[in-house]
């Protein structure tokens, strides 16, 4: 790809574009504004190291984890091959692993569910699930004797009798609940009518396995170290404000940007960078605290915005292409305002016509 274009190259490219090849020097009064473009993307890998006390119930095997000695910050850990990928390495301080008694009663503790009673109140109870004990018999109320306020049977008493059976207490037909047959209660399947059921946690034993040691009576302790490597991304785009969107899209499709990738903080900047960008790029690439790896992708492209008195309606963007300078004309601000004004007038006229019709 060609280097940055000279003023003569830029004017000749515009002359060819407007159909006047070889007349670049005659484009007098041309205003050439250099607007080199830069796209810099940085991915840094930042490392964080922490230590903590770890524990596991029973006898726990830590042999599968790598170990470190002394201070964790001095332990060597390889930086990632790809700084954009997160990773965490778990380590064990050598000599810190020990298995100690938990301090509980042989791996047991008083059951917290039943408060060491071994039982809970039955939430079903002996009440009949059908009549709820409210109306076991419409004649005797489950007492075996006629209710004192009972009136004689009549048409009003026939509907409630539907589905009723003989009461086992007063022997009256079609008066008793078909579930409890007048008793008002049915033997509870959970507590056998005692009102209490065994605790489902300790199964009536009043003690349960001690959670911290999982019932083993032992706990394994050690000092753990974690080395976490996570990506941190930064972006720098110049110039600011950026050229028009069409210019950025066209240069991207033409694949004319220069590219380079840096993988170390000591890598030199490419020679092709515009002097106006070097300071900004240098500031963006200052090593960060806890940085252990990086990848820097830099793209840059020389670009010039040119206006000529012969064509005040366009701004000509010129950049080096694969086969010489390329020219992309964009409407000037003057033409854009003029077109916007015409459109506004047309809209007003249309609205007036619609209002008059």
C-alpha positions in Angstrom: 0.0 0.0 0.0 1.2 3.5 -0.8 2.5 5.9 1.9 0.8 9.2 2.8 -0.1 11.2 -0.3 1.6 14.5 -1.2 -0.5 17.5 -2.0 0.3 17.1 -5.7 -0.9 13.5 -5.6 -4.1 14.5 -3.9 -4.9 17.3 -6.4 -4.1 15.1 -9.4 -6.4 12.3 -8.0 -9.3 14.9 -7.7 -8.6 16.2 -11.3 -8.9 12.7 -12.7 -12.1 12.1 -10.7 -13.8 15.2 -12.1 -12.7 14.4 -15.7 -9.7 16.7 -15.9 -6.6 14.4 -15.8 -3.3 16.0 -15.7 -4.7 19.3 -14.5 -4.1 18.9 -10.7 -1.8 21.9 -10.5 -4.5 24.0 -12.0 -6.9 23.4 -9.1 -5.9 26.7 -7.5 -7.4 27.7 -4.2 -7.9 24.1 -3.1 -8.0 23.6 0.7 -6.4 20.4 1.8 -7.1 19.3 5.4 -5.2 16.3 6.7 -7.5 14.0 8.8 -5.6 10.7 9.3 -7.7 8.0 10.8 -6.7 5.7 13.7 -8.4 2.7 15.2 -6.6 1.3 18.3 -8.0 -1.6 20.3 -6.2 -2.8 23.5 -6.9 -6.1 25.4 -5.0 -6.3 28.6 -4.9 -9.2 31.0 -5.1 -7.9 34.6 -4.1 -10.3 37.4 -5.6 -10.4 40.9 -4.2 -12.6 43.7 -6.0 -13.4 46.9 -5.6 -15.8 49.8 -8.2 -17.2 52.2 -8.8 -20.0 54.7 -10.7 -22.9 53.2 -12.4 -25.9 54.9 -14.2 -29.1 53.9 -16.0 -31.7 56.0 -14.2 -34.9 56.8 -10.9 -35.9 55.3 -10.5 -33.9 52.1 -7.9 -34.7 49.5 -6.2 -31.5 48.1 -3.5 -33.4 46.2 -5.1 -32.5 42.8 -4.4 -28.8 43.3 -1.1 -27.1 42.6 0.8 -25.7 45.6 2.8 -22.5 46.4 5.3 -21.6 49.0 5.8 -18.3 50.9 4.0 -15.3 49.7 1.4 -15.8 46.9 2.6 -12.7 45.1 6.0 -14.3 44.6 4.6 -17.5 43.0 5.2 -17.6 39.3 2.1 -18.1 37.1 2.3 -18.2 33.3 0.4 -15.4 31.6 -2.4 -16.5 29.3 -1.6 -17.1 25.6 -4.8 -15.1 24.7 -5.3 -12.1 27.0 -9.0 -11.9 26.1 -9.7 -15.2 27.9 -10.5 -15.3 31.6 -8.9 -17.9 33.8 -8.5 -18.7 37.5 -5.9 -21.0 39.1 -6.6 -22.3 42.6 -3.6 -23.1 44.7 -2.8 -24.6 48.2 -0.2 -23.2 50.5 2.3 -26.1 51.0 2.2 -27.4 54.6 -1.1 -25.7 55.5 -3.4 -28.7 55.0 -4.5 -30.3 58.3 -7.4 -32.4 59.5 -8.7 -31.5 62.9 -11.6 -32.6 65.2 -14.8 -30.7 64.5 -15.6 -30.2 68.2 -19.1 -31.6 67.9 -20.5 -34.7 69.7 -19.1 -37.4 67.4 -20.5 -35.9 64.3 -23.9 -35.3 65.8 -25.8 -32.2 66.9 -29.2 -31.6 68.5 -31.9 -31.7 65.8 -32.9 -28.1 65.0 -36.2 -29.1 63.3 -37.8 -30.8 66.3 -35.6 -29.1 68.9 -34.2 -32.4 70.0 -37.7 -33.9 70.9 -37.7 -36.4 68.0 -41.3 -35.5 67.0 -43.4 -32.8 65.5 -47.1 -31.9 65.8 -49.2 -33.6 63.2 -50.5 -31.1 60.7 -53.3 -33.5 59.6 -54.8 -34.6 62.9 -57.6 -37.1 63.5 -60.4 -34.9 62.2 -62.5 -36.5 59.4 -61.2 -35.1 56.1 -64.7 -35.1 54.6 -66.9 -33.5 57.2 -64.1 -31.9 59.1 -65.8 -33.0 62.3 -68.4 -30.3 61.9 -71.4 -32.3 60.8 -70.6 -36.0 61.2 -74.3 -36.9 61.7 -77.3 -34.6 61.0 -79.3 -36.4 63.6 -77.0 -36.8 66.6 -73.9 -34.8 65.8 -71.8 -37.9 66.6 -73.2 -38.2 70.2 -75.5 -41.1 69.6 -78.5 -39.2 71.0 -80.9 -37.0 69.2 -80.0 -33.3 69.2 -82.4 -31.3 71.5 -83.0 -28.7 68.8 -83.8 -31.3 66.1 -87.0 -30.7 64.3 -89.0 -33.4 62.6 -87.9 -34.6 59.3 -89.5 -32.9 56.3 -88.8 -32.0 52.8 -86.2 -29.4 53.9 -84.2 -32.2 55.4 -84.1 -34.5 52.4 -81.5 -32.7 50.3 -78.7 -32.9 52.9 -79.4 -36.6 53.2 -78.2 -37.3 49.7 -75.0 -39.3 49.8 -75.3 -39.9 53.6 -75.2 -43.3 55.3 -76.3 -45.0 58.5 -74.8 -43.5 61.6 -72.9 -46.1 63.7 -73.9 -44.2 66.9 -77.6 -43.4 66.6 -78.3 -46.0 63.8 -80.3 -43.4 61.9 -80.2 -44.0 58.2 -79.1 -41.4 55.6 -77.7 -39.0 58.3 -74.0 -39.8 58.7 -70.9 -38.7 56.8 -69.9 -41.6 54.5 -66.2 -41.2 55.5 -66.4 -41.4 59.3 -70.0 -42.8 59.5 -70.9 -40.4 62.3 -67.7 -40.6 64.4 -66.5 -37.1 63.3 -63.0 -38.4 63.1 -60.9 -40.8 61.1 -57.7 -42.5 62.1 -54.8 -40.3 61.1 -52.5 -42.1 58.7 -49.5 -40.0 59.8 -49.7 -40.0 63.6 -52.1 -42.9 64.4 -54.3 -40.3 66.2 -51.6 -39.4 68.7 -51.3 -35.8 67.4 -47.5 -36.2 66.9 -45.4 -37.6 64.0 -41.7 -38.6 63.9 -39.3 -35.8 62.9 -38.4 -36.3 59.2 -34.9 -34.9 59.8 -33.7 -37.0 62.7 -36.3 -39.7 62.3 -37.1 -39.6 66.0 -33.4 -39.9 67.1 -33.4 -36.3 68.5 -29.9 -35.7 66.9 -28.8 -35.1 63.3 -25.6 -35.1 61.4 -23.4 -32.1 62.2 -23.5 -30.0 59.0 -20.0 -28.4 59.1 -18.3 -31.9 59.3 -21.0 -33.8 57.5 -21.4 -36.1 60.4 -17.7 -37.2 60.3 -16.5 -35.4 63.4 -13.5 -34.1 61.3 -12.8 -30.9 59.3 -9.9 -30.4 56.8 -8.4 -26.9 56.8 -5.9 -25.2 54.5 -4.8 -21.8 53.2 -5.9 -21.3 49.6 -4.6 -18.9 47.0 -6.4 -17.7 43.9 -4.8 -16.2 40.9 -7.5 -14.7 38.6 -6.6 -13.3 35.2 -9.3 -11.3 33.4 -9.4 -9.2 30.3 -9.7 -5.4 30.3 -10.5 -3.7 27.0 -9.9 -0.1 25.8 -10.6 1.7 22.5 -9.2 4.8 20.8 -10.6 6.2 17.6 -9.2 9.4 15.9 -9.8 12.0 14.7 -12.6 13.3 16.9 -15.1 14.1 15.4 -14.8 11.2 13.0 -15.1 11.6 9.2 -18.6 11.0 7.7 -20.0 7.5 8.0 -19.9 6.9 4.3 -16.1 7.6 4.3 -15.5 5.1 7.2 -17.6 2.5 5.5 -16.0 2.9 2.1 -12.4 2.7 3.4 -13.3 -0.3 5.4 -14.8 -2.1 2.4 -11.8 -1.2 0.3 -9.5 -2.9 2.9 -6.9 -0.1 2.6 -6.0 0.4 6.2 -2.5 -0.4 7.5 -2.5 -2.9 10.3 -0.1 -4.1 13.0 -0.5 -6.2 16.2 1.7 -5.6 19.3 1.9 -8.2 22.0 4.3 -6.7 24.5 4.5 -3.3 26.3 8.0 -3.0 24.9 7.0 -3.4 21.3 7.8 -0.2 19.3 5.1 1.8 17.6 4.8 1.4 13.8 6.7 4.0 11.7 3.6 4.8 9.6 1.6 6.4 12.4 0.8 10.1 11.9 2.9 12.3 14.2 -0.4 13.8 15.5 -1.4 10.4 16.8 1.8 9.2 18.4 1.2 11.0 21.7 -2.4 9.7 22.1 -1.3 6.2 21.2 1.6 6.3 23.7 -0.8 7.4 26.5 -3.3 4.7 25.7 -0.5 2.0 25.8 1.0 2.9 29.2 1.2 -0.4 31.2 -1.5 -0.8 33.8 -1.0 -2.0 37.3 -1.4 -5.8 37.6 -1.0 -6.1 33.8 0.6 -9.5 32.8 -0.2 -9.7 29.1 -1.7 -7.6 26.3 -2.7 -7.6 22.7 -2.8 -4.3 20.8 -4.4 -4.0 17.3 -3.7 -0.8 15.5 -5.2 0.3 12.2 -4.4 3.6 10.5 -5.1 5.4 7.2 -3.9 8.7 5.8 -6.9 10.7 4.8 -7.3 14.2 3.4 -10.5 16.3 3.1 -10.3 18.7 0.1 -12.5 21.5 -1.1 -12.0 23.3 -4.4 -13.6 26.6 -5.6 -14.6 24.9 -8.9 -17.0 22.5 -7.0 -18.3 24.1 -3.8 -21.0 21.5 -3.5 -18.6 18.6 -2.6 -15.9 17.7 -0.1 -13.4 15.3 -1.7 -12.0 12.7 0.7 -8.8 11.3 -0.7 -6.9 8.2 0.7 -4.2 5.8 -0.7 -5.8 2.7 -2.2 -4.5 -0.5 -3.6 -3.9 1.0 -7.1 -3.2 4.6 -6.2 -5.1 7.4 -4.7 -8.9 6.9 -4.3 -11.4 9.8 -4.2 -14.8 9.8 -2.5 -16.9 12.9 -2.9 -19.4 13.8 -0.1 -21.9 16.6 -0.2 -20.6 19.8 1.4 -22.4 21.5 4.3 -23.5 24.2 1.8 -25.2 21.8 -0.5 -26.7 19.8 2.4 -28.3 22.9 3.8 -29.6 23.9 0.4 -31.2 20.5 -0.2 -32.7 20.6 3.3 -34.2 24.0 2.6 -35.7 22.8 -0.7 -37.2 19.7 1.1 -38.7 21.9 3.8 -40.3 24.2 1.2 -41.8 21.2 -0.6 -43.2 19.8 2.6 -44.8 23.2 3.5 -46.4 23.4 0.0 -47.8 19.9 0.3 -49.3 20.7 3.6 -50.9 23.8 2.3 -52.4 22.0 -0.7 -53.7 19.3 1.6 -55.3 21.9 3.9 -57.0 23.7 0.9 -58.4 20.5 -0.7 
